[in-house]
Amino acid sequence: MSVAPSHPVQTLLFSLLPPIIPDAELRMSRFVEDLADLRTWILGPPQYVNEVSDPGDAVRDSAIRTIGGVMLLYSAHPPHDHRLPWEVDSTQLQEVKALLQAVSAYTAATSSSVVFELDGVEVGEITNGTLDESLSLGLLDEWERELQRRKPSV
């Protein structure tokens, strides 16, 4: 189940959506820290993110706060999909499912919303414990279908 050291890696960012409550930084930091104990992660556990964007960005005129975490994933997108071992891709799907389940519980407990971005492209959100269709159908179901298509014959 080895992956070439040069295999591309993608980032799955999850971050709180406004309004952000006063103790959000501490809660999210502890939450992300606890994810490390949830399971063994192929590329390591998600890491805490607490950043403020540069307000000088031409697209926006005010700073944007990002409080959440980032998870690394081996790319399974063409043309890399056939170079990524099926077992690794399948394990990564289970990691993402575990992350989504944990974030779902977090948002339900904190009455919050979390948005997910894969390499800077929004792929969905979880609000008050509920995954939107972009995550459940667009990300998870599509990933599972692709794994079924690529599943090695026994």
C-alpha positions, 0 to 999 in steps of 0.5 A: 500500500505504498504511494510514490513520494512524488504523488500529488497531495490535496488539501481539504480545509474545513472552517467555521462560517460566521457568526463566530462565537467568542470561544470558537478558537479554543473550541475548534483548537481542542476539537482538531487536537482530539481528531488525532486520537480518532483514528490513524491517518494516512498523511497525519491527522488534521491540523488546526488553522487560525488565519486572517487573510490579507485585506489587500486582496483585490477580490475583497476589501476586508480581512477574512478569518479562517478558524478550522482545520486542514487535512491532507489527501493523496490526489485521486483525480486524473491523471493520478487516479490510476497511480493511487492504490485502491486501498489508499483511496478507500482508506482516505474515503473512510478518513474523510467520512470520519472527519465529516461525522466528527464535524457534524457532531461538533456543529450540532453541539455548537449550533454552528456551520462549517464549510469544506474546500478541496484545494480552494474549491468549496465542496459543501458545508455542515450546519447544525449536524446536517451535511448538505447535498454537495458533501453527501452526494457530490463528494461522498457518493461520487467518491464511492462510485469511483472506488467501486468502478476502480475496485480490483477484482479478486 
